[in-house]
Amino acid sequence: MAQQRQFTGQLRETNLSFLPPVDGEQRPINVLLILLDNFSLISFTSVIDSLVTANLVTSTKNFSFFTCGINKSSVMSDVGISITVDVTLRPDILKQAEMIIVCGGYRSPLNEIPLLSRALRAVNDKKQRLGGLWNGALALCHAGILSSQTFALHPDNHAYAREHFPHINLTSQTYVIDGHFFSSSGPTSSLEMMLNLIQLMLGEACANGVREILSCDRDKVSDHSTTFNDPLPLQAPERLKKAVHLMQHQLDEPLPIETVANQVGTSRRTLERLFKHHLNTSPSKHYLEIRLTCARQLLTQSNQTISQIAVATGFISANYFSQCFKEYFSVSPTQIRSPSPNDGQCW
């Protein structure tokens, strides 16, 4: 039986949804999204996308979610698209959820909705996670359950909040997670907030896997454009970046590590130290993982034969390729092409 091997660093996150599930899976976390009239559709879909992707990257149903209207079966979003909700608001509905999110928007009502306030107060002492999107946190203010906690709102609603709730702890930050309360001020911050919540609940590996899929085109810092799937930290030395670049672009005929070191102007020993310090792996292992990642992408996204993919990613034979592949993914190249039992059931 082949020994199980593990991807390291960013390449583990890239391949996370294709790796075997972790033992001891727990039941999914129930998330209730309460939609106010004219709720922000893009903020709402940012949340849904992050939940579904968290299920996808771990091949596990980490979250289940359902939508709720205040008193009607469909709710109009801010862009004129109506969402048919799963339930209408009742106090017992909120008790079924571990996370409750009030979804507001630029034109959502700011005044108190008494039914919603009563329902939120009824679950406040249950230590469920309670949050708001855009101006959804105002519902928590109306319910009287935000006291010393910091929360975020869309800037256009700050004056209203300070006028009606003079003792609240309103921040200019785009999103906040404060204990079991959380809030975001707009679409972009809704996604970033959810990524941080996922990290708190499911760990860094899952959050980074979701981030790589949903935020692959975002800059790591505002004035720096990065390469897709860049496995390197920003402070990585130039020689290390060049070495990884060589590996990524020389897959069909892998270069000896000695050659890679020479081409980037260093010794093999120094290159090994750089990989160990910055990526916690060796050059040869990282090179193999790059090739296997490319092979997995070709297996799931192309019609090439296994032999063709083995050649394209630098393996001397299809048998040796299959052996290496199974050591990392716990399934054969043929099996990974079969539909996953979790496909279509990520929500």
VOBA-1610 file (N, C-alpha, C; in pm, whole numbers, padded with zeros to 5 digits, always signed):
BEGIN
Met+00085-00120+00000Met+00000+00000+00000Met+00088+00125+00000Ala+00055+00220-00087Ala+00136+00341-00099Ala+00125+00426+00027Gln+00237+00484+00067Gln+00238+00572+00184Gln+00168+00703+00150Gln+00080+00748+00243Gln+00009+00872+00221Gln+00103+00991+00238Arg+00105+01082+00139Arg+00189+01200+00146Arg+00101+01324+00147Gln+00157+01435+00195Gln+00080+01558+00212Gln+00140+01671+00130Phe+00053+01748+00062Phe+00097+01872-00001Phe+00134+01972+00108Thr+00221+02066+00072Thr+00261+02170+00167Thr+00216+02307+00119Gly+00191+02396+00216Gly+00165+02537+00186Gly+00049+02561+00093Gln+00070+02657+00002Gln-00034+02701-00090Gln-00082+02588-00179Leu+00004+02495-00214Leu-00038+02385-00302Leu-00137+02293-00233Arg-00133+02284-00102Arg-00235+02208-00031Arg-00371+02277-00046Glu-00373+02408-00033Glu-00499+02482-00046Glu-00552+02473-00189Thr-00462+02477-00288Thr-00503+02465-00428Thr-00573+02333-00454Asn-00526+02226-00391Asn-00578+02091-00416Asn-00676+02044-00310Leu-00716+02132-00217Leu-00788+02088-00099Leu-00916+02013-00131Ser-00992+02058-00230Ser-01120+01993-00258Ser-01105+01856-00320Phe-00982+01818-00358Phe-00958+01687-00418Phe-00887+01592-00322Leu-00860+01638-00201Leu-00792+01555-00103Leu-00893+01479-00019Pro-00854+01367+00042Pro-00949+01289+00122Pro-01000+01368+00240Pro-01129+01349+00279Pro-01185+01424+00391Pro-01119+01387+00523Val-01127+01481+00616Val-01071+01459+00749Val-01167+01373+00830Asp-01113+01283+00911Asp-01196+01198+00996Asp-01270+01283+01099Gly-01379+01227+01151Gly-01452+01294+01259Gly-01532+01413+01212Glu-01592+01406+01093Glu-01670+01518+01042Glu-01791+01545+01132Gln-01824+01673+01152Gln-01936+01711+01235Gln-02053+01748+01146Arg-02171+01760+01209Arg-02288+01799+01131Arg-02271+01942+01082Pro-02338+01978+00973Pro-02320+02113+00917Pro-02372+02222+01010Ile-02313+02338+00997Ile-02357+02457+01070Ile-02473+02519+00994Asn-02587+02537+01061Asn-02705+02595+00996Asn-02697+02747+00996Val-02710+02805+00878Val-02701+02950+00861Val-02835+03001+00809Leu-02893+03098+00878Leu-03019+03160+00837Leu-02990+03300+00786Leu-03034+03330+00664Leu-03018+03463+00606Leu-03154+03530+00598Ile-03172+03637+00675Ile-03297+03712+00677Ile-03286+03826+00577Leu-03371+03824+00476Leu-03362+03921+00367Leu-03458+04037+00390Leu-03404+04157+00403Leu-03486+04276+00410Leu-03520+04323+00269Asp-03628+04399+00255Asp-03662+04454+00124Asp-03545+04534+00067Asn-03520+04517-00062Asn-03410+04585-00132Asn-03272+04549-00076Phe-03260+04426-00026Phe-03130+04380+00025Phe-03026+04381-00088Ser-02901+04395-00050Ser-02791+04397-00148Ser-02768+04256-00201Leu-02800+04236-00328Leu-02786+04102-00386Leu-02640+04058-00389Ile-02549+04150-00418Ile-02408+04111-00428Ile-02351+04076-00290Ser-02394+04147-00185Ser-02350+04110-00050Ser-02405+03973-00012Phe-02531+03951-00042Phe-02596+03822-00014Phe-02525+03708-00086Thr-02498+03727-00216Thr-02434+03618-00291Thr-02289+03597-00248Ser-02223+03701-00197Ser-02088+03683-00142Ser-02091+03584-00026Val-02192+03598+00059Val-02205+03507+00173Val-02236+03366+00124Ile-02335+03353+00036Ile-02373+03221-00015Ile-02256+03155-00085Asp-02185+03231-00166Asp-02071+03176-00241Asp-01964+03124-00146Ser-01938+03198-00039Ser-01835+03154+00055Ser-01878+03027+00128Leu-02006+03014+00163Leu-02054+02894+00232Leu-02048+02772+00141Val-02096+02789+00018Val-02095+02678-00077Val-01952+02636-00109Thr-01864+02733-00126Thr-01725+02701-00159Thr-01655+02633-00041Ala-01689+02671+00081Ala-01633+02603+00199Ala-01674+02456+00200Asn-01796+02427+00156Asn-01837+02287+00144Asn-01760+02217+00033Leu-01737+02289-00074Leu-01671+02230-00191Leu-01525+02197-00164Val-01452+02289-00103Val-01307+02269-00093Val-01270+02158+00003Thr-01359+02123+00094Thr-01328+02015+00188Thr-01405+01888+00156Ser-01486+01889+00048Ser-01570+01773+00013Ser-01657+01732+00132Thr-01693+01828+00214Thr-01771+01803+00335Thr-01879+01910+00344Lys-01996+01871+00392Lys-02102+01970+00410Lys-02080+02042+00542Asn-01998+02145+00539Asn-01970+02224+00659Asn-02086+02314+00696Phe-02156+02365+00594Phe-02265+02459+00616Phe-02390+02415+00540Ser-02504+02438+00600Ser-02630+02437+00526Ser-02694+02574+00551Phe-02768+02625+00455Phe-02825+02759+00474Phe-02967+02762+00423Phe-03046+02852+00480Phe-03181+02875+00431Phe-03213+03022+00444Thr-03304+03068+00359Thr-03337+03210+00352Thr-03473+03236+00415Cys-03490+03359+00460Cys-03611+03393+00535Cys-03657+03533+00496Gly-03787+03548+00472Gly-03848+03679+00452Gly-03922+03721+00578Ile-03943+03850+00593Ile-04011+03897+00715Ile-04156+03849+00717Asn-04228+03874+00608Asn-04370+03835+00608Asn-04418+03796+00469Lys-04326+03761+00379Lys-04367+03722+00245Lys-04273+03616+00189Ser-04321+03545+00088Ser-04248+03429+00037Ser-04142+03464-00065Ser-04139+03587-00113Ser-04031+03632-00201Ser-03994+03775-00164Val-03865+03805-00178Val-03814+03936-00137Val-03738+03997-00254Met-03766+04124-00283Met-03701+04192-00394Met-03565+04246-00350Ser-03464+04220-00434Ser-03330+04271-00404Ser-03314+04413-00456Asp-03197+04470-00432Asp-03170+04607-00474Asp-03159+04623-00625Val-03139+04514-00698Val-03124+04524-00844Val-03248+04472-00917Gly-03358+04455-00845Gly-03483+04416-00908Gly-03498+04267-00931Ile-03410+04187-00875Ile-03422+04041-00884Ile-03484+03990-00755Ser-03593+03915-00769Ser-03665+03865-00653Ser-03613+03728-00613Ile-03596+03705-00483Ile-03552+03577-00430Ile-03668+03511-00357Thr-03703+03390-00398Thr-03804+03312-00326Thr-03739+03252-00202Val-03790+03287-00086Val-03727+03244+00039Val-03780+03107+00082Asp-03705+03044+00170Asp-03743+02911+00219Asp-03851+02918+00326Val-03847+03022+00409Val-03942+03035+00520Val-03974+03182+00541Thr-04083+03207+00612Thr-04111+03342+00660Thr-04083+03346+00810Leu-04062+03465+00861Leu-04007+03482+00996Leu-04104+03435+01104Arg-04052+03346+01188Arg-04118+03305+01312Arg-04008+03290+01418Pro-04037+03317+01543Pro-03932+03307+01646Pro-03864+03171+01650Asp-03940+03063+01627Asp-03879+02929+01636Asp-03783+02902+01522Ile-03799+02975+01410Ile-03710+02956+01295Ile-03567+02992+01333Leu-03551+03101+01406Leu-03417+03147+01441Leu-03347+03050+01535Lys-03424+02977+01615Lys-03364+02883+01710Lys-03301+02763+01641Gln-03335+02742+01514Gln-03280+02629+01440Gln-03143+02661+01378Ala-03099+02785+01388Ala-02975+02827+01322Ala-02865+02854+01423Glu-02742+02820+01383Glu-02625+02855+01464Glu-02568+02992+01425Met-02603+03036+01305Met-02558+03167+01257Met-02676+03236+01189Ile-02701+03361+01227Ile-02812+03438+01172Ile-02757+03566+01113Ile-02791+03593+00986Ile-02739+03710+00916Ile-02856+03791+00862Val-02864+03917+00903Val-02965+04008+00850Val-02905+04080+00729Cys-02967+04061+00614Cys-02913+04114+00488Cys-02983+04244+00452Gly-02913+04354+00466Gly-02966+04484+00430Gly-02914+04531+00295Gly-02938+04658+00265Gly-02894+04715+00138Gly-02911+04865+00139Tyr-02870+04929+00032Tyr-02869+05075+00026Tyr-03008+05134+00047Arg-03112+05065-00003Arg-03249+05115+00008Arg-03334+05029+00102Ser-03269+04949+00184Ser-03345+04868+00281Ser-03401+04957+00391Pro-03514+04917+00452Pro-03574+04999+00559Pro-03481+05009+00679Leu-03472+05129+00736Leu-03387+05152+00853Leu-03464+05147+00983Asn-03594+05170+00977Asn-03675+05171+01099Asn-03692+05031+01155Glu-03730+05025+01280Glu-03743+04895+01347Glu-03854+04811+01286Ile-03829+04682+01275Ile-03930+04583+01238Ile-03958+04503+01365Pro-04068+04531+01436Pro-04090+04471+01568Pro-04082+04319+01570Leu-04137+04253+01470Leu-04133+04107+01466Leu-03989+04057+01464Leu-03904+04124+01385Leu-03763+04085+01376Leu-03691+04113+01508Ser-03720+04226+01571Ser-03656+04258+01699Ser-03689+04153+01804Arg-03816+04112+01811Arg-03855+04011+01910Arg-03784+03879+01884Ala-03777+03842+01757Ala-03713+03715+01722Ala-03564+03717+01755Leu-03496+03829+01730Leu-03353+03839+01760Leu-03328+03838+01911Arg-03413+03908+01986Arg-03395+03908+02132Arg-03414+03768+02190Ala-03502+03690+02129Ala-03530+03556+02181Ala-03412+03462+02169Val-03321+03490+02074Val-03207+03399+02055Val-03075+03460+02101Asn-03078+03583+02149Asn-02952+03650+02183Asn-02875+03578+02292Asp-02944+03519+02389Asp-02873+03453+02500Asp-02832+03310+02466Lys-02857+03266+02343Lys-02820+03131+02301Lys-02677+03125+02248Lys-02611+03239+02239Lys-02473+03247+02190Lys-02460+03204+02043Gln-02570+03220+01968Gln-02558+03201+01824Gln-02479+03319+01766Arg-02417+03296+01653Arg-02349+03406+01584Arg-02454+03492+01515Leu-02451+03621+01543Leu-02549+03715+01487Leu-02476+03822+01409Gly-02527+03852+01288Gly-02457+03949+01206Gly-02547+04024+01111Gly-02487+04122+01045Gly-02561+04202+00949Gly-02474+04241+00831Leu-02537+04250+00714Leu-02471+04295+00592Leu-02523+04433+00556Trp-02432+04520+00512Trp-02463+04656+00469Trp-02513+04737+00589Asn-02648+04749+00604Asn-02702+04814+00724Asn-02783+04716+00807Gly-02762+04587+00784Gly-02837+04485+00857Gly-02811+04487+01006Ala-02694+04538+01048Ala-02664+04543+01191Ala-02758+04637+01266Leu-02825+04728+01193Leu-02923+04815+01260Leu-03035+04733+01323Ala-03068+04620+01264Ala-03171+04534+01323Ala-03127+04485+01461Leu-02996+04459+01477Leu-02945+04417+01608Leu-02950+04534+01706Cys-02927+04655+01656Cys-02938+04774+01741Cys-03082+04794+01787His-03176+04783+01693His-03318+04800+01729His-03361+04696+01832Ala-03305+04576+01821Ala-03341+04469+01915Ala-03276+04489+02051Gly-03182+04584+02060Gly-03117+04613+02187Gly-03015+04510+02230Ile-02958+04438+02134Ile-02863+04332+02170Ile-02718+04369+02138Leu-02697+04489+02085Leu-02560+04540+02070Leu-02538+04644+02179Ser-02448+04617+02268Ser-02419+04713+02375Ser-02278+04767+02360Ser-02181+04693+02408Ser-02042+04739+02398Ser-01973+04688+02272Gln-02040+04600+02197Gln-01975+04540+02081Gln-01956+04643+01969Thr-01843+04632+01902Thr-01816+04716+01786Thr-01887+04657+01665Phe-01942+04743+01580Phe-02007+04693+01458Phe-01986+04791+01343Ala-02007+04739+01222Ala-01984+04817+01099Ala-02115+04836+01024Leu-02125+04950+00958Leu-02240+04983+00873Leu-02190+05050+00746His-02274+05051+00644His-02244+05131+00526His-02232+05278+00569Pro-02132+05351+00518Pro-02112+05491+00562Pro-02235+05579+00549Asp-02321+05550+00452Asp-02439+05633+00432Asp-02537+05623+00548Asn-02522+05521+00631Asn-02615+05500+00743Asn-02555+05538+00878His-02434+05592+00879His-02370+05627+01007His-02447+05737+01080Ala-02492+05838+01008Ala-02563+05948+01072Ala-02691+05899+01138Tyr-02765+05814+01067Tyr-02888+05757+01124Tyr-02857+05679+01251Ala-02752+05596+01245Ala-02718+05512+01360Ala-02679+05597+01482Arg-02600+05701+01459Arg-02556+05784+01572Arg-02672+05866+01631Glu-02766+05903+01545Glu-02882+05979+01592Glu-02975+05892+01677His-02997+05768+01632His-03093+05682+01700His-03032+05597+01811Phe-02902+05574+01803Phe-02834+05490+01902Phe-02705+05560+01946Pro-02717+05667+02024Pro-02599+05751+02055Pro-02490+05681+02136His-02522+05571+02200His-02423+05506+02286His-02360+05382+02221Ile-02387+05360+02095Ile-02334+05241+02028Ile-02186+05260+01994Asn-02122+05149+01966Asn-01979+05150+01932Asn-01964+05127+01782Leu-01997+05229+01704Leu-01991+05221+01558Leu-01849+05250+01509Thr-01801+05169+01416Thr-01665+05183+01366Thr-01664+05228+01221Ser-01553+05283+01178Ser-01535+05317+01037Ser-01472+05202+00960Gln-01441+05092+01028Gln-01387+04975+00959Gln-01492+04917+00865Thr-01446+04846+00762Thr-01539+04792+00663Thr-01611+04668+00713Tyr-01549+04594+00803Tyr-01620+04483+00867Tyr-01560+04460+01005Val-01638+04395+01090Val-01596+04369+01228Val-01647+04232+01270Ile-01563+04157+01340Ile-01605+04036+01410Ile-01572+04060+01557Asp-01675+04069+01640Asp-01657+04102+01781Asp-01734+03999+01864Gly-01662+03901+01916Gly-01729+03793+01988Gly-01816+03714+01893His-01943+03694+01930His-02031+03620+01839His-02115+03713+01751Phe-02076+03843+01749Phe-02140+03938+01657Phe-02045+03971+01542Phe-02102+03994+01425Phe-02021+04029+01309Phe-02103+04118+01217Ser-02035+04204+01142Ser-02107+04296+01053Ser-02013+04347+00946Ser-02071+04377+00830Ser-01993+04431+00718Ser-02069+04548+00657Ser-01995+04634+00588Ser-02054+04759+00538Ser-02086+04757+00389Gly-02043+04656+00317Gly-02067+04653+00173Gly-02029+04520+00112Pro-02038+04509-00021Pro-02017+04380-00088Pro-01878+04321-00071Thr-01774+04401-00093Thr-01638+04348-00083Thr-01607+04304+00059Ser-01646+04385+00156Ser-01618+04350+00295Ser-01700+04231+00342Ser-01815+04207+00279Ser-01895+04089+00317Ser-01818+03961+00288Leu-01753+03955+00173Leu-01675+03837+00140Leu-01556+03822+00234Glu-01484+03931+00259Glu-01367+03923+00346Glu-01408+03883+00488Met-01520+03936+00533Met-01570+03898+00665Met-01601+03749+00672Met-01666+03697+00568Met-01700+03555+00567Met-01575+03468+00564Leu-01474+03510+00491Leu-01349+03433+00488Leu-01288+03425+00628Asn-01295+03534+00702Asn-01241+03534+00838Asn-01328+03452+00933Leu-01459+03455+00915Leu-01546+03371+00996Leu-01521+03223+00968Ile-01504+03190+00841Ile-01475+03050+00805Ile-01344+03006+00868Gln-01246+03095+00870Gln-01119+03060+00934Gln-01138+03035+01083Leu-01219+03116+01149Leu-01244+03097+01292Leu-01315+02965+01318Met-01408+02928+01231Met-01491+02810+01256Met-01431+02681+01203Leu-01364+02689+01087Leu-01317+02567+01021Leu-01166+02559+01005Gly-01096+02666+01036Gly-00951+02662+01029Gly-00894+02734+00908Glu-00765+02758+00914Glu-00696+02838+00812Glu-00692+02769+00677Ala-00674+02637+00676Ala-00662+02566+00548Ala-00789+02579+00466Cys-00905+02559+00530Cys-01032+02573+00460Cys-01053+02716+00412Ala-01027+02813+00499Ala-01045+02954+00462Ala-00955+02992+00345Asn-00831+02946+00347Asn-00741+02978+00237Asn-00783+02909+00109Gly-00839+02789+00120Gly-00891+02721+00002Gly-01005+02798-00061Val-01095+02850+00023Val-01206+02934-00026Val-01152+03063-00085Arg-01056+03124-00015Arg-00998+03251-00061Arg-00933+03234-00198Glu-00865+03123-00220Glu-00797+03104-00348Glu-00896+03097-00464Ile-01014+03038-00439Ile-01115+03027-00543Ile-01189+03160-00564Leu-01230+03224-00457Leu-01315+03343-00468Leu-01239+03474-00476Ser-01114+03476-00428Ser-01037+03601-00426Ser-00909+03590-00507Cys-00907+03500-00605Cys-00783+03477-00680Cys-00737+03601-00756Asp-00829+03692-00788Asp-00793+03809-00868Asp-00774+03934-00783Arg-00777+03918-00651Arg-00756+04034-00564Arg-00610+04049-00531Asp-00565+04175-00524Asp-00426+04202-00487Asp-00402+04164-00341Lys-00281+04113-00315Lys-00245+04086-00176Lys-00231+04216-00099Val-00184+04320-00164Val-00187+04454-00109Val-00238+04544-00218Ser-00287+04663-00180Ser-00363+04743-00274Ser-00283+04791-00394Asp-00153+04807-00379Asp-00075+04862-00490Asp+00012+04757-00557His-00022+04630-00538His+00064+04525-00593His-00022+04419-00660Ser-00003+04399-00787Ser-00075+04295-00859Ser+00007+04167-00858Thr-00058+04057-00817Thr+00014+03931-00801Thr-00027+03831-00907Thr+00051+03725-00915Thr+00023+03618-01010Thr-00083+03526-00954Phe-00172+03472-01040Phe-00270+03375-00995Phe-00200+03258-00928Asn-00260+03210-00816Asn-00210+03092-00745Asn-00063+03106-00706Asp-00020+03226-00676Asp+00118+03248-00635Asp+00140+03183-00499Pro+00228+03081-00489Pro+00245+03011-00363Pro+00341+03080-00269Leu+00397+03192-00310Leu+00506+03253-00234Leu+00460+03373-00153Pro+00514+03390-00033Pro+00488+03513+00041Pro+00551+03632-00030Leu+00496+03750-00006Leu+00544+03870-00076Leu+00692+03897-00048Gln+00738+03861+00072Gln+00876+03891+00109Gln+00975+03785+00062Ala+00930+03688-00016Ala+01020+03581-00062Ala+01134+03639-00146Pro+01257+03586-00131Pro+01371+03635-00209Pro+01352+03612-00359Glu+01415+03697-00437Glu+01401+03689-00582Glu+01449+03556-00636Arg+01555+03500-00579Arg+01606+03372-00629Arg+01504+03260-00609Leu+01433+03264-00499Leu+01329+03164-00474Leu+01214+03180-00573Lys+01174+03304-00599Lys+01068+03329-00696Lys+01106+03277-00834Lys+01231+03303-00873Lys+01277+03257-01004Lys+01280+03105-01011Ala+01321+03041-00902Ala+01326+02894-00900Ala+01187+02835-00916Val+01090+02888-00843Val+00953+02838-00854Val+00898+02865-00994His+00929+02982-01049His+00885+03014-01185His+00941+02913-01286Leu+01067+02878-01272Leu+01127+02777-01359Leu+01053+02645-01348Met+01024+02603-01227Met+00953+02477-01206Met+00815+02479-01270Gln+00745+02591-01253Gln+00609+02601-01307Gln+00606+02596-01459His+00715+02637-01522His+00718+02645-01668His+00805+02537-01732Gln+00848+02442-01653Gln+00927+02331-01706Gln+00873+02202-01645Leu+00755+02162-01695Leu+00687+02047-01636Leu+00710+01918-01713Asp+00712+01926-01846Asp+00720+01802-01924Asp+00858+01737-01914Glu+00961+01818-01896Glu+01097+01765-01877Glu+01156+01833-01753Pro+01125+01781-01635Pro+01170+01846-01511Pro+01322+01864-01507Leu+01361+01981-01462Leu+01504+02011-01450Leu+01560+01950-01322Pro+01684+01901-01324Pro+01749+01862-01199Pro+01758+01983-01107Ile+01748+01961-00978Ile+01751+02072-00882Ile+01883+02148-00892Glu+01991+02077-00922Glu+02121+02142-00941Glu+02113+02244-01054Thr+02044+02208-01162Thr+02029+02298-01277Thr+01944+02419-01240Val+01836+02395-01166Val+01752+02506-01121Val+01834+02604-01039Ala+01915+02551-00947Ala+01999+02637-00863Ala+02096+02719-00948Asn+02160+02654-01044Asn+02255+02724-01131Asn+02186+02835-01209Gln+02067+02808-01260Gln+01999+02906-01344Gln+01951+03027-01265Val+01932+03012-01136Val+01891+03128-01056Val+02010+03190-00983Gly+02129+03138-01010Gly+02251+03198-00957Gly+02282+03167-00813Thr+02257+03043-00771Thr+02289+03005-00634Thr+02330+02859-00631Ser+02367+02810-00515Ser+02405+02669-00501Ser+02283+02586-00462Arg+02292+02458-00480Arg+02182+02369-00443Arg+02152+02379-00294Arg+02259+02383-00214Arg+02240+02388-00069Arg+02168+02516-00027Thr+02207+02628-00088Thr+02140+02755-00055Thr+01994+02752-00099Leu+01968+02694-00216Leu+01830+02684-00265Leu+01746+02599-00170Glu+01803+02490-00122Glu+01731+02405-00028Glu+01698+02481+00100Arg+01792+02563+00146Arg+01766+02643+00266Arg+01653+02744+00242Leu+01652+02806+00123Leu+01546+02902+00090Leu+01409+02835+00090Phe+01400+02718+00028Phe+01272+02646+00024Phe+01228+02607+00165Lys+01322+02561+00244Lys+01288+02518+00381Lys+01241+02636+00464His+01309+02748+00452His+01276+02864+00535His+01143+02928+00496His+01119+02942+00366His+01001+03017+00320His+00881+02928+00288Leu+00902+02804+00249Leu+00791+02716+00210Leu+00782+02590+00294Asn+00876+02572+00384Asn+00879+02454+00472Asn+00875+02323+00394Thr+00950+02318+00287Thr+00958+02197+00205Thr+01093+02197+00134Ser+01117+02095+00055Ser+01241+02087-00023Ser+01211+02125-00168Pro+01313+02165-00245Pro+01289+02197-00387Pro+01231+02079-00464Ser+01282+01959-00442Ser+01235+01843-00518Ser+01090+01809-00485Lys+01053+01818-00358Lys+00914+01789-00320Lys+00820+01896-00376His+00862+02021-00370His+00777+02128-00423His+00758+02111-00574Tyr+00865+02076-00642Tyr+00859+02053-00787Tyr+00760+01941-00818Leu+00767+01832-00744Leu+00674+01720-00763Leu+00530+01764-00739Glu+00507+01844-00636Glu+00372+01887-00604Glu+00316+01982-00710Ile+00401+02066-00768Ile+00358+02150-00880Ile+00314+02064-00997Arg+00392+01962-01029Arg+00359+01873-01142Arg+00231+01795-01115Leu+00213+01747-00992Leu+00092+01673-00959Leu-00031+01764-00959Thr-00014+01888-00917Thr-00125+01983-00922Thr-00168+02008-01066Cys-00071+02028-01154Cys-00101+02046-01296Cys-00169+01921-01352Ala-00120+01805-01313Ala-00180+01679-01359Ala-00325+01668-01313Arg-00351+01704-01188Arg-00489+01699-01138Arg-00579+01792-01217Gln-00529+01911-01249Gln-00608+02005-01327Gln-00640+01949-01466Leu-00541+01887-01529Leu-00563+01827-01661Leu-00660+01710-01653Leu-00651+01631-01547Leu-00741+01516-01532Leu-00886+01560-01518Thr-00908+01668-01446Thr-01045+01711-01419Thr-01098+01813-01519Gln-01010+01867-01604Gln-01053+01974-01694Gln-01026+01945-01841Ser-00973+01828-01872Ser-00943+01798-02013Ser-00979+01653-02043Asn-00975+01620-02171Asn-01003+01483-02216Asn-00877+01407-02252Gln-00761+01460-02216Gln-00637+01389-02245Gln-00632+01256-02171Thr-00564+01159-02232Thr-00550+01029-02166Thr-00454+01042-02047Ile-00459+00944-01960Ile-00370+00944-01845Ile-00224+00939-01890Ser-00197+00862-01994Ser-00060+00854-02046Ser-00013+00989-02099Gln-00101+01060-02170Gln-00066+01192-02222Gln-00039+01291-02108Ile-00120+01284-02004Ile-00102+01374-01890Ile+00026+01340-01815Ala+00056+01211-01804Ala+00181+01171-01739Ala+00301+01230-01812Val+00300+01223-01945Val+00410+01278-02025Val+00414+01430-02010Ala+00297+01495-02014Ala+00291+01642-02008Ala+00342+01696-01875Thr+00338+01614-01772Thr+00381+01660-01639Thr+00511+01592-01593Gly+00582+01531-01688Gly+00719+01488-01662Gly+00738+01357-01591Phe+00640+01265-01600Phe+00656+01134-01537Phe+00703+01032-01639Ile+00792+00942-01596Ile+00856+00850-01690Ile+00762+00743-01741Ser+00652+00719-01670Ser+00555+00619-01714Ser+00421+00649-01650Ala+00314+00596-01711Ala+00181+00614-01654Ala+00170+00545-01519Asn+00237+00431-01504Asn+00232+00358-01377Asn+00295+00439-01263Tyr+00412+00497-01292Tyr+00480+00576-01189Tyr+00398+00701-01156Phe+00339+00762-01259Phe+00251+00877-01237Phe+00135+00839-01146Ser+00069+00726-01175Ser-00045+00683-01094Ser-00005+00657-00950Gln+00113+00601-00931Gln+00162+00573-00796Gln+00181+00703-00717Cys+00250+00800-00779Cys+00273+00929-00712Cys+00142+01002-00685Phe+00052+00997-00783Phe-00075+01067-00770Phe-00154+01011-00652Lys-00159+00879-00641Lys-00237+00817-00533Lys-00176+00844-00397Glu-00044+00859-00390Glu+00021+00889-00262Glu-00027+01023-00207Tyr-00062+01116-00295Tyr-00106+01248-00251Tyr-00258+01261-00240Phe-00329+01207-00338Phe-00473+01229-00344Phe-00556+01113-00288Ser-00489+01001-00257Ser-00557+00882-00203Ser-00653+00815-00300Val-00657+00862-00422Val-00734+00797-00528Val-00648+00794-00653Ser-00681+00707-00745Ser-00605+00697-00869Ser-00646+00808-00965Pro-00566+00833-01069Pro-00606+00931-01170Pro-00741+00898-01234Thr-00769+00770-01252Thr-00898+00730-01310Thr-01012+00765-01215Gln-00994+00739-01087Gln-01101+00764-00990Gln-01132+00912-00973Ile-01030+00996-00984Ile-01055+01140-00963Ile-01137+01199-01077Arg-01142+01128-01189Arg-01225+01174-01300Arg-01371+01136-01282Ser-01400+01048-01186Ser-01538+01008-01160Ser-01607+01117-01080Pro-01740+01137-01103Pro-01811+01242-01029Pro-01803+01217-00879Ser-01780+01325-00805Ser-01777+01315-00659Ser-01918+01297-00605Pro-01935+01216-00499Pro-02068+01202-00440Pro-02121+01331-00381Asn-02033+01427-00361Asn-02075+01556-00306Asn-02109+01657-00415Asp-02085+01622-00543Asp-02114+01714-00652Asp-02262+01749-00652Gly-02291+01876-00667Gly-02429+01920-00671Gly-02495+01925-00534Gln-02422+01895-00426Gln-02479+01894-00293Gln-02394+01979-00199Cys-02350+02092-00247Cys-02259+02176-00169Cys-02335+02274-00081Trp-02470+02269-00083Trp-02544+02366-00003Trp-02650+02297+00079
//
